[in-house]
Amino acid sequence: MDDKSPFNVLFLCTGNSARSIMAEGVLNALGKNRFRAFSAGSHPTGSVNPLALELLEKNRFSTKGLRSKNWDEFSRPGAPFMHFVFTVCDQAAAEPCPVWPGKPMTAHWGVRDPASVQSDEATKRKAFLRAYTELHRRISLFINLPIDKLSDLALKEKLDEIGRSGDS
């Protein structure tokens, strides 16, 4: 891989309406030209949760182009080559994933689903903020890894370690 090409990262969850969407937005902003993020779901809801979009916008992250989509889009011929695939929900980690071309590095970064919170508006917003904060912290750790200098095994260990950090 040449120095100018970004690492492609796919965030997966079940509904692709909140956690994976927020992760996509955060990594695309923090990763600058070094990373390009995507997100998808095994059973996408078809719409992005408005609280996820609101939180990204409030933190000055672009929401342009964010949409709920099926992970099949990324396993088709012509889809972007994925260097990393991270599951951000427990359901997605237990589901069989499509075969990803090129065998990307994978890790599970489980985050509680804020969209599943059934409560008042303030409690829902706190759940979204908690998920956003956890994803932001993990992505910050990830983008600061010396990816080009680590062996595959060492990199996989670091990615798993990030996924275990601050388990909610």
Kinemage of the C-alpha trace (Angstrom):
@kinemage 1
@onewidth
@group {chain A} dominant
@subgroup {mainchain}
@vectorlist {calphas} color= white
{ca met a 1} P 0.000 0.000 0.000
{ca asp a 2} L 1.408 3.376 -0.933
{ca asp a 3} L 1.688 6.180 1.611
{ca lys a 4} L -1.009 8.245 -0.089
{ca ser a 5} L -3.797 5.646 0.004
{ca pro a 6} L -5.991 5.721 3.107
{ca phe a 7} L -6.800 2.641 5.150
{ca asn a 8} L -10.450 1.663 4.573
{ca val a 9} L -12.356 0.812 7.749
{ca leu a 10} L -15.830 -0.744 7.942
{ca phe a 11} L -17.869 -0.479 11.154
{ca leu a 12} L -20.591 -3.122 11.439
{ca cys a 13} L -23.604 -3.493 13.684
{ca thr a 14} L -27.077 -4.883 13.291
{ca gly a 15} L -29.243 -1.862 12.471
{ca asn a 16} L -26.644 0.599 11.119
{ca ser a 17} L -28.625 3.457 12.614
{ca ala a 18} L -26.527 4.703 15.548
{ca arg a 19} L -23.201 3.200 16.740
{ca ser a 20} L -21.670 2.262 13.394
{ca ile a 21} L -22.934 5.515 11.879
{ca met a 22} L -21.342 7.576 14.672
{ca ala a 23} L -18.087 5.604 14.297
{ca glu a 24} L -18.062 6.283 10.547
{ca gly a 25} L -18.551 10.006 11.094
{ca val a 26} L -15.944 10.255 13.847
{ca leu a 27} L -13.239 8.284 12.004
{ca asn a 28} L -13.784 10.181 8.753
{ca ala a 29} L -13.192 13.419 10.653
{ca leu a 30} L -10.369 12.363 12.983
{ca gly a 31} L -8.663 10.098 10.465
{ca lys a 32} L -8.165 12.962 8.005
{ca asn a 33} L -6.631 11.526 4.841
{ca arg a 34} L -5.121 8.497 6.587
{ca phe a 35} L -8.401 6.591 7.054
{ca arg a 36} L -11.660 6.331 5.140
{ca ala a 37} L -14.580 4.983 7.157
{ca phe a 38} L -17.745 3.199 6.117
{ca ser a 39} L -20.563 1.592 8.072
{ca ala a 40} L -23.196 -1.053 7.447
{ca gly a 41} L -25.587 -3.392 9.204
{ca ser a 42} L -26.585 -7.027 8.978
{ca his a 43} L -30.249 -5.985 9.248
{ca pro a 44} L -30.216 -2.225 8.552
{ca thr a 45} L -33.131 -0.165 9.789
{ca gly a 46} L -33.040 1.900 6.608
{ca ser a 47} L -32.776 5.181 8.497
{ca val a 48} L -30.204 6.897 10.676
{ca asn a 49} L -31.279 7.686 14.226
{ca pro a 50} L -31.781 11.468 14.514
{ca leu a 51} L -30.001 11.515 17.899
{ca ala a 52} L -26.867 10.046 16.288
{ca leu a 53} L -26.907 12.734 13.592
{ca glu a 54} L -27.579 15.463 16.146
{ca leu a 55} L -24.645 14.364 18.294
{ca leu a 56} L -22.260 14.257 15.329
{ca glu a 57} L -23.374 17.703 14.164
{ca lys a 58} L -23.123 19.120 17.697
{ca asn a 59} L -19.487 17.949 17.749
{ca arg a 60} L -18.892 19.499 14.317
{ca phe a 61} L -18.577 16.206 12.420
{ca ser a 62} L -20.013 15.983 8.922
{ca thr a 63} L -23.142 13.888 8.497
{ca lys a 64} L -23.127 14.261 4.720
{ca gly a 65} L -23.704 10.939 2.991
{ca leu a 66} L -24.406 8.967 6.176
{ca arg a 67} L -27.128 6.391 5.557
{ca ser a 68} L -28.276 3.041 6.896
{ca lys a 69} L -27.169 0.290 4.510
{ca asn a 70} L -26.694 -3.461 4.287
{ca trp a 71} L -23.232 -4.950 4.694
{ca asp a 72} L -23.747 -6.768 1.383
{ca glu a 73} L -22.816 -3.480 -0.346
{ca phe a 74} L -19.247 -3.981 0.839
{ca ser a 75} L -18.850 -7.618 -0.182
{ca arg a 76} L -19.815 -7.086 -3.834
{ca pro a 77} L -17.334 -6.871 -6.694
{ca gly a 78} L -16.127 -3.301 -7.108
{ca ala a 79} L -16.694 -2.410 -3.446
{ca pro a 80} L -13.820 -0.644 -1.671
{ca phe a 81} L -11.128 -2.975 -0.338
{ca met a 82} L -11.382 -3.070 3.469
{ca his a 83} L -8.219 -3.045 5.553
{ca phe a 84} L -10.118 -3.193 8.867
{ca val a 85} L -13.587 -4.399 9.865
{ca phe a 86} L -14.828 -3.615 13.394
{ca thr a 87} L -18.079 -4.872 14.896
{ca val a 88} L -19.512 -2.402 17.393
{ca cys a 89} L -22.420 -4.432 18.765
{ca asp a 90} L -22.726 -7.826 20.360
{ca gln a 91} L -25.285 -9.057 17.861
{ca ala a 92} L -23.032 -8.352 14.880
{ca ala a 93} L -20.073 -10.080 16.529
{ca ala a 94} L -22.058 -13.313 16.829
{ca glu a 95} L -23.454 -13.226 13.304
{ca pro a 96} L -21.721 -14.870 10.382
{ca cys a 97} L -20.013 -12.177 8.315
{ca pro a 98} L -19.596 -12.239 4.570
{ca val a 99} L -16.182 -13.166 3.262
{ca trp a 100} L -14.294 -9.911 2.919
{ca pro a 101} L -11.882 -9.710 -0.031
{ca gly a 102} L -8.270 -9.520 1.058
{ca lys a 103} L -8.936 -10.765 4.600
{ca pro a 104} L -9.082 -7.491 6.525
{ca met a 105} L -7.915 -7.178 10.113
{ca thr a 106} L -10.971 -7.573 12.364
{ca ala a 107} L -11.843 -6.757 15.960
{ca his a 108} L -14.922 -6.513 18.144
{ca trp a 109} L -15.482 -3.128 19.813
{ca gly a 110} L -18.809 -3.796 21.512
{ca val a 111} L -20.771 -0.718 22.587
{ca arg a 112} L -24.223 -0.740 24.197
{ca asp a 113} L -26.954 0.173 21.739
{ca pro a 114} L -28.246 3.654 22.566
{ca ala a 115} L -31.079 3.242 20.047
{ca ser a 116} L -32.529 0.402 22.148
{ca val a 117} L -33.003 2.608 25.224
{ca gln a 118} L -36.711 2.863 26.019
{ca ser a 119} L -36.998 5.837 28.320
{ca asp a 120} L -37.424 9.592 28.465
{ca glu a 121} L -35.573 11.913 26.076
{ca ala a 122} L -32.856 12.861 28.600
{ca thr a 123} L -32.003 9.213 29.303
{ca lys a 124} L -31.858 8.441 25.571
{ca arg a 125} L -29.521 11.392 25.004
{ca lys a 126} L -27.243 10.187 27.822
{ca ala a 127} L -27.111 6.718 26.236
{ca phe a 128} L -26.133 8.242 22.873
{ca leu a 129} L -23.492 10.425 24.505
{ca arg a 130} L -22.048 7.402 26.353
{ca ala a 131} L -21.834 5.388 23.098
{ca tyr a 132} L -20.374 8.348 21.189
{ca thr a 133} L -17.747 8.966 23.900
{ca glu a 134} L -16.701 5.312 23.960
{ca leu a 135} L -16.424 5.151 20.165
{ca his a 136} L -14.543 8.465 20.012
{ca arg a 137} L -12.015 7.232 22.598
{ca arg a 138} L -11.466 3.912 20.822
{ca ile a 139} L -11.107 5.580 17.426
{ca ser a 140} L -8.614 8.057 18.896
{ca leu a 141} L -6.540 5.138 20.213
{ca phe a 142} L -6.813 3.354 16.851
{ca ile a 143} L -5.689 6.283 14.686
{ca asn a 144} L -2.626 6.780 16.875
{ca leu a 145} L -1.381 3.206 16.449
{ca pro a 146} L 1.831 2.898 14.417
{ca ile a 147} L 0.006 0.601 11.957
{ca asp a 148} L 2.850 0.432 9.437
{ca lys a 149} L 5.366 -0.512 12.131
{ca leu a 150} L 3.419 -3.293 13.898
{ca ser a 151} L 3.380 -6.931 12.859
{ca asp a 152} L -0.055 -8.334 12.000
{ca leu a 153} L -0.138 -10.221 15.293
{ca ala a 154} L 0.853 -7.179 17.352
{ca leu a 155} L -1.668 -5.024 15.497
{ca lys a 156} L -4.453 -7.583 16.079
{ca glu a 157} L -3.580 -7.651 19.796
{ca lys a 158} L -3.734 -3.830 19.957
{ca leu a 159} L -7.105 -3.744 18.162
{ca asp a 160} L -8.549 -6.349 20.541
{ca glu a 161} L -7.147 -4.415 23.497
{ca ile a 162} L -8.871 -1.242 22.259
{ca gly a 163} L -12.121 -3.210 22.033
{ca arg a 164} L -11.788 -4.308 25.644
{ca ser a 165} L -10.915 -0.845 26.930
{ca gly a 166} L -13.665 0.773 28.943
{ca asp a 167} L -16.141 -2.041 28.432
{ca ser a 168} L -19.547 -0.698 29.295
